[in-house]
Amino acid sequence: MNRAKVVERAGADRAKDLFSEEAVMDHFVVGDPRVIDDGSQRSAAGADDEDDDDDMHPDTVLKAGRGASSGILTRESDPDLTTALAQSIQEFLQESKSEIRQGLGSNNWVVSGSHTATGKPLLANDTHLELSIPPIWYEVHLTAPGWNVKGFTLPGAPMVIIGHNEHIAWGFTNNGADVQDLYIESFNPSSPAEYRVNKAWVKATVIDETIRVKDRPDEHLQVTVTRHGPVVLREGDKAYALRWTATEPGGLANSYNWLGHAKNWKEFREVMKHVWGPAQNAVYADVSGNIGYVMAARVPIRKKGHGEVPVPGDTDDYEWTGYIPFDQLPQALNPESGLIATANARVVGPNYKPYLTDRWFDPYRTSRIYDLLHDRHDLRPEDMLKVQADTYSIPHVFLAEQLSAAAKTAKPKDARAQKLIEGLKDWNGIADANSPEVSFLDAIRRSVLELLLEPFLGKDTALYQWRTTTFVQKILTDRPAKWLPASFKNYDELLAAAADLAVNKLAEQSKSERVEDWGWKSFNSLDMFHPLGREGLLKTFLSITGKPQSGTAYSVRAALPHHGPAMRFIANPGNWDESILLVPAGQSSQPGSSHYSDQFSYWFDGKPIFAPFSDAAETKTRKHTLTLKPGS
């Protein structure tokens, strides 16, 4: 819906720039016309790909079973912590909105033996999620008949989601394939429960959701469901219904956990074949020296359009006709380069034809990963960890170059901005926690975007949430006349004005006029909260807050105040005992335990904790054993 508003205000011509999927720094896994052997030609070789219902036609919306829910009972005398903390939690969620939009990402990559010291592959993965105590991820080594798998799971969830067994390793990043469409439904003014389908009125399904409220009567939420899915917004007789693969029959089935049973590429693909979603970029390595990539999900084939904006729901013109068959989804095995990397940016080039999405993340983390790895031939697990912790920020380097050049002809009016631009001459691109230049450049990035968009969007520039920094980079590189605001003679003047706006914003946010108080740590320090530790003494005892950290959202480290690497994983098929597993705090959720936050310093400083896998290696390092036996 935001995209539709932006297109309407900015116009179709400018929308092509705003929503372009092109970026010069993209590195395609498949479909790159410049690469002859990307591994896609051999990805299915030897696999037994029989008909697996890939062309099934999803015609119905899965409806949750109705039934009484069993609540969690508490003593009446228990303190109502939910109510007591409601205000601080609400404030936290509000300030995190924009951060969540730019922070939900991940990195993964795999290199073949030609890039490593051992001649065996190495695989790396770090998922970028909200950072909390206890951490989202939990480390586990699961052994059972036919299973010997180590890695990360969600507490309480069965089996391992990301990890390795004796034969293979795997890791994920979010692909972002477009599996949601909004349909504009026309409801009957004379009968509000009816909506139009092919010139006839059809009755919608209305589900009564009961919400239990403590010490108050139940509340009821009426959910209207059309043939496309639940209505998420209603404006009089017009409504927007969401169709999403997760609400299709089988859409919530979790298949990723079965990867721990796979022994080779063929079995890995067989598990991935049955994945509904969410769409993930999966990288693969095995003890035989193979590396690979699969993007698996049920991605809809649309009769018309791509679902970028809400579409009419009263005809069949925009219906889904099926899913992209598994063999046509992006896949690669043993590319000639020996390197596969993804970081939520575009993974398919122009030679790949099925439509996945045009809303990719900015390409800077992916580009930096390739820069650091492509010409290395001596990589070890510790080197992969160093890449995960890298704090170089490509778009900030670009802005520094633009500002330095512009200042020769159009200087900012504010002396503080002039001083900071002068300091950029000695800046090395590392987003150091103490650097005011990084704060300045990040504020300029936002100011330039606002100056470019305000003539069309007014104060609603936040409606535009696509590849914002890629858009800024392209406009400042090409400098097209159609985007230059009328109040400026050239783009150098625009950059000077953005610099003046930036220092004023920094002064306002820091409550200080002194450049020395604008270090990046003042705006980007790490806060990892326990659910009960958001303020007061509980914050002191339960949470880790106010930690100055280096890196930006565009660094491989992906450093934001509340979001970042929720785990780090380096798999070493040459010696599984030298794989690395890290979580941001510790394995225990019990305050006072020696394992409550004992991994924090390793995670924060990018130091390894090797995770033994063999019986002999685990025996050497084991300190405690807890055996749980079923009751009689």
C-alpha positions in Angstrom: 0.0 0.0 0.0 2.9 2.3 0.7 4.3 1.6 -2.7 1.0 2.5 -4.3 1.0 5.9 -2.5 4.6 6.6 -3.5 3.9 5.8 -7.1 0.8 8.0 -7.1 2.6 11.0 -5.6 6.0 10.7 -7.4 4.6 9.6 -10.8 5.3 6.5 -12.9 8.6 7.8 -14.3 10.2 8.6 -11.0 8.8 5.3 -9.6 11.0 3.4 -12.0 14.0 4.9 -10.2 12.6 4.4 -6.8 11.7 0.8 -7.3 14.4 -0.3 -9.6 16.0 -3.7 -8.8 19.2 -2.7 -10.5 22.3 -2.0 -8.4 25.9 -2.0 -9.7 27.2 -3.8 -6.6 24.8 -6.8 -6.8 26.5 -10.2 -7.0 24.1 -12.7 -8.6 24.2 -16.4 -7.5 22.5 -17.5 -10.7 21.4 -15.7 -13.9 24.5 -13.5 -14.3 25.1 -13.0 -18.1 28.7 -12.4 -17.4 29.3 -15.8 -15.7 29.4 -18.9 -17.9 29.5 -21.5 -15.1 27.5 -20.4 -12.1 26.8 -24.0 -11.0 23.1 -23.8 -11.9 23.5 -26.2 -14.8 24.6 -29.1 -12.6 22.5 -28.4 -9.5 20.0 -31.1 -10.3 22.4 -33.6 -11.7 21.8 -37.0 -10.4 18.8 -36.0 -8.4 15.6 -38.0 -8.6 13.1 -35.2 -9.3 9.8 -36.8 -9.8 6.5 -34.9 -9.8 6.2 -33.3 -6.4 3.0 -31.3 -6.8 4.9 -28.2 -7.7 2.2 -27.3 -10.2 -0.6 -27.7 -7.6 -3.2 -25.0 -7.7 -3.8 -23.4 -4.2 -7.5 -22.6 -4.4 -8.4 -22.4 -0.7 -7.3 -20.5 2.3 -6.3 -22.5 5.3 -8.5 -21.7 8.3 -7.3 -22.2 11.8 -9.2 -24.8 13.8 -11.6 -23.3 16.2 -11.6 -24.5 19.8 -11.3 -23.5 23.4 -7.8 -22.4 24.4 -6.2 -23.3 27.6 -4.8 -20.3 29.3 -1.8 -20.1 31.7 -3.1 -19.7 35.3 -1.3 -17.5 37.8 -1.9 -16.8 41.4 -4.0 -13.7 42.0 -1.2 -12.4 44.3 1.4 -12.5 41.6 2.7 -9.1 40.6 1.2 -7.9 37.2 4.6 -7.4 35.5 2.9 -7.1 32.1 0.9 -4.1 33.1 3.9 -2.6 35.0 6.2 -2.8 32.0 3.6 -2.0 29.3 4.7 1.6 28.9 8.4 1.0 28.6 7.8 -1.9 26.2 5.5 0.3 24.0 8.2 3.0 23.9 10.9 0.4 22.9 8.7 -1.0 20.1 8.0 2.5 18.8 11.7 3.5 18.7 12.5 0.2 17.0 10.1 0.5 14.1 12.6 2.0 11.5 15.4 -0.1 12.9 13.4 -3.3 12.4 12.8 -2.4 8.8 16.5 -2.0 8.1 17.8 -4.6 10.5 16.1 -7.8 9.6 18.7 -9.5 7.5 21.4 -12.1 7.6 24.7 -13.1 6.0 25.7 -16.5 4.7 28.4 -17.7 2.4 30.3 -20.8 1.5 33.7 -21.2 -0.1 35.2 -24.3 -1.9 38.4 -25.9 -0.9 40.3 -23.8 -3.5 39.9 -20.8 -1.2 40.8 -22.6 2.1 44.0 -23.7 3.9 42.8 -27.3 4.2 41.4 -27.8 0.7 37.9 -28.5 2.2 35.0 -26.0 2.1 34.1 -23.6 4.8 30.5 -22.3 5.5 29.5 -19.2 7.5 26.1 -17.9 8.6 24.9 -15.2 11.0 21.2 -14.4 11.2 20.3 -10.7 12.0 17.4 -10.5 14.3 16.4 -8.7 17.5 19.1 -9.1 20.1 17.8 -10.1 23.5 18.6 -12.0 26.7 18.0 -14.9 26.7 19.1 -15.1 23.0 16.6 -16.2 20.3 18.9 -19.1 19.3 19.9 -22.1 21.5 22.9 -24.3 20.8 22.2 -28.0 20.8 23.9 -31.3 19.8 21.2 -33.9 19.1 21.9 -37.6 18.8 19.4 -40.3 18.2 19.1 -43.3 16.0 20.0 -42.0 12.5 20.7 -38.5 13.8 24.0 -36.8 14.9 23.5 -33.1 14.3 24.8 -29.9 16.0 23.8 -26.3 15.6 21.1 -23.8 16.5 17.5 -24.3 17.3 14.7 -22.2 18.9 14.2 -23.0 22.6 11.5 -25.6 22.8 11.5 -26.4 19.1 12.4 -29.9 17.9 15.7 -30.7 16.1 18.3 -28.3 14.6 17.4 -25.5 12.2 20.9 -24.3 11.2 24.0 -26.4 11.7 25.8 -29.5 10.6 25.9 -33.3 10.9 28.8 -35.7 10.1 28.3 -35.2 6.3 26.9 -31.7 5.5 26.5 -28.2 6.8 23.9 -25.5 5.9 22.9 -22.0 6.7 20.1 -19.5 5.8 19.4 -15.9 4.9 16.0 -14.4 4.1 15.4 -14.3 0.3 12.5 -12.0 0.4 10.5 -13.7 -2.4 7.1 -12.0 -2.8 4.6 -14.5 -1.5 1.9 -12.0 -0.4 -0.7 -10.1 -2.5 -3.3 -7.5 -1.4 -6.6 -7.7 -3.2 -9.1 -4.8 -3.3 -12.5 -6.3 -2.4 -15.7 -4.5 -3.1 -18.4 -5.1 -0.4 -22.1 -4.8 -0.9 -23.4 -1.5 0.6 -26.8 -3.2 1.2 -25.3 -6.3 2.7 -22.0 -5.7 4.4 -21.1 -9.4 4.7 -21.1 -9.8 0.9 -18.4 -9.0 -1.6 -18.3 -9.0 -5.4 -16.7 -11.9 -7.3 -17.1 -11.9 -11.1 -20.2 -9.6 -11.1 -21.9 -11.7 -8.4 -22.2 -11.1 -4.6 -20.6 -13.8 -2.5 -20.9 -14.1 1.3 -17.6 -13.7 3.2 -16.7 -15.9 6.1 -16.7 -14.2 9.4 -14.6 -15.7 12.3 -15.2 -14.6 15.8 -11.8 -14.4 17.6 -12.1 -14.5 21.4 -9.5 -12.5 23.3 -9.1 -13.3 27.0 -8.4 -10.2 29.1 -7.3 -10.4 32.7 -9.9 -9.2 35.2 -12.2 -8.0 32.4 -14.8 -9.6 30.1 -13.6 -11.3 27.0 -13.2 -9.1 23.9 -14.3 -10.3 20.5 -12.6 -9.6 17.2 -14.5 -10.2 14.0 -12.2 -11.4 11.2 -13.7 -11.3 7.7 -12.2 -13.7 5.3 -12.7 -13.6 1.5 -11.6 -16.1 -1.1 -8.2 -14.4 -1.0 -7.7 -14.3 2.7 -8.4 -12.2 5.8 -9.4 -8.6 5.4 -6.6 -6.5 7.0 -8.1 -3.1 6.3 -11.6 -1.8 5.5 -12.5 1.6 4.2 -16.3 1.7 3.9 -17.3 -0.7 1.1 -13.7 -1.1 0.0 -11.5 -3.6 1.8 -8.0 -5.1 1.4 -7.7 -8.9 1.7 -4.3 -10.6 2.2 -3.4 -13.7 0.2 -0.2 -15.3 1.7 1.3 -18.7 1.1 1.5 -19.1 4.9 -2.3 -19.3 5.0 -2.5 -21.9 2.3 -3.1 -25.5 3.3 0.3 -26.9 4.5 1.8 -23.4 4.5 2.9 -23.6 8.2 4.6 -27.0 7.8 8.2 -26.7 9.0 10.6 -28.8 6.8 13.9 -27.1 7.5 14.4 -29.2 10.6 14.8 -32.3 8.5 18.0 -31.1 6.9 19.9 -32.7 9.8 19.1 -36.1 8.4 20.5 -35.4 4.9 23.8 -37.0 4.0 24.6 -35.4 0.6 23.5 -32.8 -2.0 20.7 -35.1 -3.4 19.2 -35.6 0.0 19.6 -31.9 0.9 17.7 -30.9 -2.2 15.0 -33.5 -1.5 14.3 -31.9 1.9 14.4 -28.4 0.4 11.9 -29.5 -2.3 9.2 -29.8 0.4 9.8 -26.4 2.0 6.8 -24.0 1.8 8.6 -21.1 3.4 9.6 -18.6 4.5 11.8 -18.3 1.4 15.4 -18.7 2.4 18.8 -18.6 0.6 20.3 -21.9 1.8 24.0 -22.4 1.4 25.5 -25.9 1.6 28.9 -27.6 2.1 29.8 -31.3 2.5 32.8 -33.5 3.5 33.2 -34.5 -0.2 34.2 -30.9 -1.1 30.9 -29.8 -2.7 29.3 -26.4 -2.2 25.9 -25.4 -3.2 22.9 -23.0 -3.0 19.1 -23.5 -3.1 16.4 -21.0 -2.7 13.3 -23.0 -1.7 9.7 -21.8 -1.1 6.3 -21.9 -2.7 6.5 -18.7 -4.8 3.2 -18.0 -6.6 2.8 -17.7 -10.4 0.4 -14.8 -11.1 -2.0 -14.7 -14.0 -1.3 -10.9 -14.3 1.2 -8.5 -12.7 3.5 -9.2 -9.9 1.5 -8.0 -6.9 3.7 -5.0 -6.2 0.6 -2.9 -5.4 -3.0 -3.8 -4.4 -4.9 -5.4 -7.3 -8.6 -5.8 -8.0 -10.1 -8.8 -6.3 -13.5 -8.8 -7.9 -12.3 -10.6 -11.1 -10.0 -13.6 -11.7 -7.5 -11.5 -13.7 -4.9 -11.4 -10.9 -5.4 -14.8 -9.4 -2.5 -17.2 -8.6 -2.3 -20.1 -11.1 0.2 -22.3 -9.2 3.8 -22.2 -7.8 7.1 -22.0 -9.5 8.3 -25.6 -9.9 11.2 -26.5 -7.6 13.6 -27.2 -10.5 13.0 -23.6 -11.7 13.9 -22.0 -8.4 17.4 -20.6 -8.1 20.0 -23.3 -7.4 23.7 -23.8 -7.9 26.3 -26.6 -7.3 30.0 -26.1 -7.4 30.2 -22.8 -9.3 33.5 -22.2 -11.0 34.3 -19.2 -8.7 34.2 -21.4 -5.6 32.3 -18.7 -3.8 28.6 -18.3 -3.0 27.4 -15.4 -0.8 24.0 -13.9 0.1 23.0 -11.1 2.4 19.4 -10.5 1.5 20.3 -8.6 -1.7 19.4 -9.6 -5.2 20.6 -13.2 -5.9 19.2 -13.6 -9.5 20.5 -11.9 -12.5 18.7 -10.9 -15.8 19.1 -14.4 -17.2 16.9 -15.8 -14.5 13.3 -15.5 -15.8 10.7 -16.5 -13.1 9.7 -13.6 -11.0 10.7 -13.7 -7.3 10.5 -10.1 -6.2 11.9 -6.7 -7.0 12.3 -5.7 -3.4 15.8 -6.7 -2.4 18.0 -5.3 0.4 20.8 -3.0 -0.4 23.8 -4.9 -1.8 26.6 -3.5 0.4 27.1 -6.5 2.8 27.1 -8.9 -0.1 29.6 -6.8 -2.0 31.9 -6.5 1.0 31.9 -10.2 1.6 32.9 -10.9 -2.0 35.7 -8.2 -1.7 37.1 -9.9 1.4 36.9 -13.5 0.1 37.1 -13.8 -3.7 40.9 -13.8 -4.0 41.8 -15.7 -0.7 43.2 -19.2 -0.9 44.2 -19.7 2.7 41.0 -19.2 4.7 40.5 -20.8 8.1 37.4 -20.7 10.4 38.9 -17.7 12.3 39.2 -15.8 9.0 35.5 -16.4 8.3 34.7 -15.0 11.8 36.7 -11.9 11.1 34.6 -11.3 8.0 31.4 -11.7 10.0 32.7 -9.0 12.4 33.9 -6.6 9.7 32.8 -3.0 10.3 33.7 -1.3 6.9 30.6 0.6 5.6 30.6 0.9 1.8 27.8 3.5 1.4 29.3 5.8 4.0 32.6 5.7 2.1 30.7 6.7 -1.1 29.1 9.6 0.7 32.5 10.7 2.1 33.9 10.9 -1.4 30.9 12.8 -2.7 31.0 15.3 0.1 34.7 15.9 -0.2 34.4 16.6 -3.9 31.3 18.8 -3.5 32.9 20.9 -0.8 35.4 22.2 -3.3 32.6 24.2 -5.0 29.8 24.3 -2.5 30.7 24.5 1.2 28.2 24.0 4.0 27.3 27.1 6.0 27.8 25.4 9.3 31.4 25.4 10.5 30.9 22.1 12.3 30.0 20.5 9.0 33.0 22.0 7.3 35.2 20.6 10.1 33.7 17.1 9.8 34.2 17.1 6.0 37.8 18.0 6.5 38.2 15.1 8.8 36.9 12.7 6.2 40.2 12.9 4.4 41.8 10.6 7.0 38.8 8.3 7.4 39.5 4.7 6.4 35.9 3.5 6.0 35.7 1.6 9.3 32.6 2.6 11.3 34.4 3.0 14.6 32.2 3.6 17.7 34.2 6.7 18.6 34.0 8.4 15.2 31.8 11.5 14.8 32.4 11.3 11.1 30.3 8.1 10.9 27.5 9.8 12.7 27.7 12.7 10.3 27.7 10.6 7.2 24.8 8.5 8.4 22.8 11.7 9.1 23.7 13.0 5.7 22.4 9.8 4.1 19.0 10.4 5.7 19.1 14.1 4.9 19.9 13.6 1.2 17.0 11.1 0.9 14.6 13.5 2.5 15.7 16.4 0.3 15.2 14.3 -2.8 11.8 12.9 -1.8 10.1 15.9 0.0 9.1 17.7 -3.2 6.9 14.7 -4.0 6.1 13.0 -0.7 6.2 16.0 1.6 6.8 15.0 5.2 5.8 11.4 4.4 9.2 10.4 3.1 9.1 7.3 5.4 6.5 5.8 3.0 9.5 4.9 0.8 11.2 1.9 2.4 12.8 0.1 -0.5 16.6 0.1 -1.4 16.8 3.7 -0.1 20.6 3.9 0.1 21.0 2.3 -3.3 18.6 4.9 -4.7 20.7 7.7 -3.1 23.9 6.3 -4.5 22.5 6.1 -8.0 21.1 9.6 -8.0 24.3 11.1 -6.6 26.3 9.2 -9.2 24.1 9.9 -12.3 22.9 13.3 -11.0 19.7 13.4 -13.2 18.1 16.8 -13.6 14.6 15.4 -13.0 15.5 14.6 -9.3 17.3 17.8 -8.4 15.0 19.9 -6.2 14.2 23.4 -7.7 15.8 25.1 -4.7 19.3 23.9 -5.7 21.4 24.8 -8.8 23.3 21.5 -8.7 23.9 18.4 -6.6 26.9 19.9 -4.8 24.6 22.5 -3.3 22.2 19.7 -2.3 25.0 17.9 -0.5 26.1 21.1 1.3 22.5 21.6 2.5 22.3 18.0 3.6 25.5 18.5 5.6 24.0 21.5 7.4 20.8 19.6 8.1 22.9 16.6 9.4 24.8 18.6 12.0 21.6 20.2 13.3 20.0 16.8 13.7 23.1 15.4 15.5 23.1 18.4 17.9 19.4 17.9 18.6 19.6 14.1 19.1 22.8 14.3 21.2 21.6 17.4 23.1 25.1 18.8 22.5 26.5 21.4 20.1 30.0 19.9 20.4 31.3 17.6 17.5 33.3 15.7 20.1 30.0 14.5 21.6 28.8 13.0 18.3 30.8 9.8 18.3 28.9 6.9 16.6 28.5 5.3 20.0 26.2 8.1 21.1 23.7 7.0 18.5 24.3 3.3 17.9 25.3 1.7 21.2 24.2 -1.8 21.8 21.2 -2.6 24.1 20.2 -6.2 24.7 17.2 -6.3 26.9 15.7 -9.1 29.1 11.9 -9.0 28.8 11.7 -7.9 32.4 14.9 -5.8 32.4 13.9 -2.6 30.5 14.3 -0.2 33.4 15.6 0.3 37.0 17.4 -2.4 38.9 16.1 -5.2 36.7 17.7 -3.5 33.7 21.0 -3.4 35.6 20.9 -7.1 36.6 19.2 -8.7 33.7 20.2 -6.7 30.5 23.3 -5.7 28.7 23.0 -2.0 27.6 25.0 1.0 26.5 27.8 -1.0 24.9 29.7 1.2 22.3 29.8 -0.8 19.1 31.4 -0.3 15.7 29.7 -1.0 12.4 26.5 0.2 10.6 23.5 -1.5 9.2 25.5 -1.8 5.9 28.6 -3.4 7.4 28.9 -7.2 7.4 28.6 -7.0 11.2 25.2 -5.3 10.7 25.4 -3.3 14.0 22.2 -1.6 15.2 21.2 -0.8 18.8 18.7 -3.6 19.1 19.3 -5.8 16.1 22.3 -7.7 14.8 23.9 -11.1 14.6 21.6 -13.3 16.8 24.1 -16.1 16.3 27.4 -16.8 14.5 28.2 -20.1 12.8 31.3 -21.3 11.0 31.2 -24.9 9.8 34.4 -26.7 9.0 33.7 -30.0 7.1 37.5 -30.6 7.1 37.3 -31.0 10.9 33.9 -30.6 12.5 35.6 -30.2 15.9 37.0 -26.8 14.7 33.6 -25.4 13.8 32.5 -22.2 15.6 29.1 -21.6 17.3 28.3 -18.3 19.1 25.2 -16.7 20.7 25.1 -13.1 21.9 24.8 -13.9 25.6 24.8 -17.5 27.0 23.1 -20.8 27.0 21.3 -20.3 30.3 18.3 -18.1 30.8 18.7 -18.3 34.6 20.2 -15.0 36.0 23.1 -15.8 38.3 24.1 -18.8 36.2 27.7 -18.8 35.0 26.4 -19.4 31.6 23.9 -16.5 31.6 26.1 -14.2 29.5 29.5 -16.0 29.3 29.6 -15.9 25.5 28.9 -12.2 25.2 32.6 -11.0 25.1 33.4 -13.6 22.5 30.4 -12.6 20.4 30.9 -8.9 20.8 34.7 -8.9 20.1 34.4 -11.5 17.3 36.5 -14.1 19.1 35.9 -17.8 18.4 34.4 -20.5 20.6 35.1 -23.8 19.0 32.3 -26.3 19.2 33.6 -29.9 19.5 31.5 -32.5 17.7 33.3 -35.9 18.0 32.8 -38.0 21.1 36.5 -37.6 21.9 36.6 -33.9 21.6 33.4 -33.4 23.6 34.7 -35.6 26.4 37.8 -33.4 26.7 35.8 -30.2 27.1 32.7 -31.4 29.0 32.3 -29.9 32.4 28.8 -30.8 33.4 26.3 -33.5 32.6 22.6 -33.3 33.4 20.5 -36.5 32.8 16.8 -36.2 32.7 14.8 -39.5 33.3 11.1 -40.0 32.8 9.1 -40.5 36.0 7.8 -43.9 36.9 
